[in-house]
Amino acid sequence: MKRLVELALVAFAIATMESLVPSVSAVQASPSLGQPAFAREGWADVGSARIFYRDSGGTGVPVVLLHAATGSSAVWEYQLPSFIAAGFRIIAYDRRGYGRTEIKDAAAPASTAADDLAGLLTHLGVDRVHLVGTAAGGIVVVDFALSFPERLRSAVVANSIVGVQDEDYLTLSSRLRPTPQFNALPAEFRELGPSYRASNEEGTRRWTALEQRSRAPGIPAAPQAMRNRITFKLLESLKVPVLMLTGDADLYSPPPVLRLIAARIHGSESAIVDDAGHSAYWEQPDVFNKTVLDFIRRH
């Protein structure tokens, strides 16, 4: 019966997919094609911004998805059917500068991304949530977990450099990603692993299209400061359950870097996704979804 319900939900998601961008077929045997219809979409006035969000509704425990700096709330098309079928209420939103989020006053000081998230949760009347963030979204997850631990059930930090500011870590990062050479590389080269780019031309093209459409129009968003100066010492103070996840071919956060960070987060769990780069949620969605769902179900 449960399998029939899951199949019905996926079929509904396929039938109601967004038509703005063509969907990908057969992306690493992904279970979904395109975006399901949301029970609610809208904007939340948070400080100087109108934060655009999508909310699946329902009575399930809420899971908030935080996109990378190369995406928006539209990138989660391979997670939504699986997470909704698992019984969770899914909330995805566009951070400042991305997607359909609007800046109301460019001269007003920008709140932190963690404060924006707290404001969105308050707007939606949501108390405690699971957070799932990838790449830059993972940095926001960590900053939020340090600032508002009482509002978290668990935190998943995927393919992220976490925002650690210790000098030795910054030196390590500069060896991994020498600038400006690294930043000059095409986004799909930096963020998608070679196995995926070699085997899935259509999926690479779809990811690139979503990346190119991810920046918000209108007034540019001002840079957002962090609520915390994240250090290894501060990571040791985290009190919420944390899953650290990365791809085995991630150029930003390869497995040794993940292990370095995870060792400072007491009680954290780690997962390495084979044949994936910096976008494991997209490159290996079946593995990503199962790993994340198994973790958050226990918390």
DAMO-V406569 format. One record per pair of residues at least 12 apart in sequence whose C-alpha atoms are under 8 Angstrom apart, sorted by the first residue. I is the first residue (numbers start at 1). GAP is how many residues later the second one is. Records with the same first field share a line. If there is no record, write none. Layout:
I->GAP + GAP
//
This chain:
5->80
6->76 + 79 + 80
9->72 + 75 + 76
10->21 + 22 + 71 + 72 + 75
12->24
13->19 + 20 + 21 + 22 + 23 + 24 + 68
14->18 + 19 + 20 + 21 + 22
15->21
16->19 + 20 + 21
17->16 + 17 + 18 + 19 + 20
18->16 + 17 + 18 + 19
22->184
23->183
24->178 + 179 + 182
25->177 + 178
27->173 + 175 + 176 + 256
28->172 + 255 + 256 + 257
29->257
30->48 + 254 + 255 + 256
31->47 + 50 + 51 + 255
32->45 + 46 + 49
33->44 + 45
34->43 + 44
35->39 + 41 + 42 + 45
36->41 + 44 + 45
37->19
38->16 + 17 + 18 + 19
39->16 + 17 + 18
40->14 + 15 + 16 + 17
41->12 + 13 + 14
42->12
43->58
44->76 + 79
46->70 + 73 + 74
47->63 + 64 + 69
48->55 + 56 + 57 + 58 + 60 + 61 + 62 + 63
49->47 + 52 + 53 + 54 + 55 + 56
50->51 + 52 + 53 + 54
51->42 + 43 + 44 + 45 + 49 + 50 + 51 + 65 + 69
52->41 + 42 + 47 + 48 + 49 + 50
53->20 + 38 + 39 + 40 + 41
54->19 + 37 + 38 + 39
55->34 + 35 + 36 + 37
56->28 + 33 + 34 + 35
57->32 + 33
58->30 + 31
59->29 + 30
60->27 + 28 + 29
61->26 + 27 + 28 + 68
62->26 + 27 + 28 + 29 + 64 + 66 + 67 + 68
63->25 + 26 + 27 + 28 + 66 + 67 + 68 + 69
64->26 + 27 + 28 + 65 + 66 + 67 + 68
65->25 + 26 + 27 + 28 + 66 + 67 + 68
66->26 + 27 + 28 + 29 + 65 + 66 + 67 + 68 + 71 + 72 + 74 + 75
67->27 + 28 + 66 + 67 + 68 + 69 + 70
68->65 + 66 + 67 + 68 + 69 + 70
69->66 + 67 + 68
70->117 + 141 + 142 + 144
71->27 + 28 + 139 + 140 + 143 + 144
72->21 + 22 + 23 + 26 + 27 + 138 + 139 + 142 + 143
73->19 + 20 + 21 + 26
74->136
75->132 + 135
76->205 + 206
78->203 + 204 + 207
79->202 + 206 + 210
82->207
83->206 + 210
86->207
95->18
96->17 + 120 + 125
97->118 + 119 + 123 + 124
98->116 + 117 + 118
99->114 + 115 + 116 + 117 + 118
100->116 + 117
101->115
102->114 + 115 + 116 + 117
103->115 + 116 + 117 + 118
106->113 + 114 + 115 + 116
109->113
110->112 + 113 + 114
111->113 + 114
112->112 + 113 + 114 + 115
113->27 + 111 + 112 + 113
114->26 + 27 + 29 + 30 + 33 + 112 + 113
115->29
117->27
127->24
128->22 + 23 + 24 + 25
129->22 + 23 + 24 + 25
130->22 + 23 + 24 + 25 + 26 + 166
131->21 + 23 + 24 + 25
132->23 + 24 + 25 + 26
133->23 + 24 + 25
134->23 + 24 + 25 + 26 + 145 + 147
135->22 + 23 + 24 + 25 + 26 + 27 + 143 + 144
136->24 + 25 + 26
137->23
138->18 + 19 + 20 + 21 + 22 + 23 + 24
139->18 + 21 + 22 + 23 + 24
141->14 + 15 + 16
142->13 + 15 + 20
143->83 + 84 + 85 + 87
145->93 + 95
146->82 + 91 + 92
147->80 + 81
149->90 + 91
152->88
153->87 + 88 + 146
154->86 + 87 + 88 + 142 + 145
155->85 + 86 + 87 + 88
156->86 + 87 + 88 + 89 + 136
157->85 + 86 + 87 + 88
158->86 + 87 + 88 + 122
159->86 + 87 + 88 + 91 + 93 + 94 + 119 + 120 + 121
160->86 + 92 + 93
161->91 + 92
163->67
164->65 + 66 + 67 + 68
165->64 + 65 + 66
166->65 + 66
173->79
176->75 + 76
177->74 + 75
187->21
188->16 + 19 + 20
190->61 + 88
191->59 + 60 + 86 + 87 + 88
192->12 + 58 + 84 + 85 + 86 + 87 + 91
193->56 + 57 + 82 + 83 + 84 + 85 + 86 + 90
194->55 + 83
195->80 + 81
196->79 + 80 + 87
207->75
232->29 + 32
233->31
235->29 + 30
236->28 + 29 + 30
237->28
238->27 + 28
241->26 + 27 + 58
242->23 + 25 + 26 + 27
243->25 + 26 + 27 + 28 + 52
244->14 + 18 + 24 + 25 + 26 + 27
245->13 + 25 + 26 + 27 + 28
246->12 + 25 + 26 + 27 + 31 + 32 + 34
247->25 + 26 + 27 + 28 + 29 + 30 + 31 + 32 + 33
248->24 + 25 + 26 + 27 + 28 + 29
249->25 + 26 + 27 + 28 + 29
250->26 + 27 + 28
251->26 + 27
252->26
253->25
255->17
258->12
271->20
273->14 + 15
//
